[in-house]
């Protein structure tokens, strides 16, 4: 596995140490891997939410355009000269 070096703020270092000392994680590597998996899940969920939101907006826009077309047709039908056939 690749080896990484990074710096932590004192607050994050304290958080990390507390989790390891509490026994939830065996070591720093295990905790960082769990944190990165959680971040990955969060980013995927946010992307799905964004995609769904965009699809909803696109659908609403298309529906609005369709409604405008319906109203335009109604207006044209009411304001066009009527022809009668004999």
C-alpha positions as CSV (number, residue, x, y, z in Angstrom):
1,X,0.0,0.0,0.0
2,X,1.2,3.5,-0.7
3,X,2.5,5.4,2.3
4,X,1.3,9.0,2.8
5,X,2.5,11.8,5.1
6,X,0.1,14.6,6.1
7,X,-0.3,17.3,8.7
8,X,-3.2,17.6,11.1
9,X,-4.4,20.5,13.2
10,X,-4.2,20.0,16.9
11,X,-7.9,19.5,17.1
12,X,-7.9,16.8,14.4
13,X,-4.9,15.1,16.0
14,X,-6.7,15.0,19.3
15,X,-9.8,13.6,17.6
16,X,-7.7,10.9,15.9
17,X,-5.9,10.0,19.1
18,X,-9.1,9.8,21.1
19,X,-10.6,7.4,18.6
20,X,-7.6,5.1,18.6
21,X,-7.2,5.2,22.4
22,X,-11.0,4.5,22.7
23,X,-10.4,1.2,20.8
24,X,-12.7,1.9,17.9
25,X,-9.8,1.9,15.5
26,X,-6.6,-0.2,15.7
27,X,-4.3,2.5,14.3
28,X,-4.2,5.8,12.4
29,X,-4.2,4.0,9.0
30,X,-7.5,2.2,9.8
31,X,-9.1,5.5,11.0
32,X,-8.0,7.5,7.9
33,X,-9.3,4.7,5.6
34,X,-12.6,4.7,7.4
35,X,-12.8,8.5,7.1
36,X,-12.0,8.5,3.4
37,X,-14.6,5.8,2.8
38,X,-17.2,8.0,4.6
39,X,-16.1,11.0,2.6
40,X,-16.4,9.0,-0.6
41,X,-20.0,7.9,0.3
42,X,-20.9,11.5,1.2
43,X,-19.6,12.8,-2.2
44,X,-21.5,10.0,-4.1
45,X,-24.7,10.8,-2.2
46,X,-24.2,14.6,-2.9
47,X,-23.6,13.8,-6.6
48,X,-26.8,11.7,-6.8
49,X,-28.8,14.5,-5.1
50,X,-27.4,17.0,-7.5
51,X,-28.2,14.8,-10.5
52,X,-31.8,14.2,-9.2
53,X,-32.2,18.0,-8.6
54,X,-31.0,18.8,-12.1
55,X,-33.3,16.2,-13.6
56,X,-36.2,17.6,-11.6
57,X,-35.4,21.2,-12.8
58,X,-35.1,20.0,-16.4
59,X,-38.5,18.2,-16.1
60,X,-40.1,21.3,-14.6
61,X,-38.7,23.5,-17.3
62,X,-40.0,21.1,-20.0
63,X,-43.4,21.1,-18.4
64,X,-43.5,24.9,-18.2
65,X,-42.5,25.1,-21.9
66,X,-45.3,22.6,-22.8
67,X,-47.8,24.6,-20.8
68,X,-46.8,27.8,-22.6
69,X,-47.3,26.0,-25.9
70,X,-50.8,24.9,-24.8
71,X,-51.7,28.5,-23.8
72,X,-50.3,29.8,-27.1
73,X,-52.4,27.4,-29.1
74,X,-55.5,28.3,-27.1
75,X,-54.8,32.0,-27.7
76,X,-54.2,31.5,-31.4
77,X,-57.4,29.5,-31.7
78,X,-59.4,32.3,-30.1
79,X,-57.8,35.1,-32.0
80,X,-57.5,33.8,-35.5
81,X,-60.3,34.7,-38.0
82,X,-62.9,32.0,-38.2
83,X,-63.6,30.7,-41.6
84,X,-67.0,29.2,-42.4
85,X,-67.6,26.6,-45.0
86,X,-70.7,26.5,-47.2
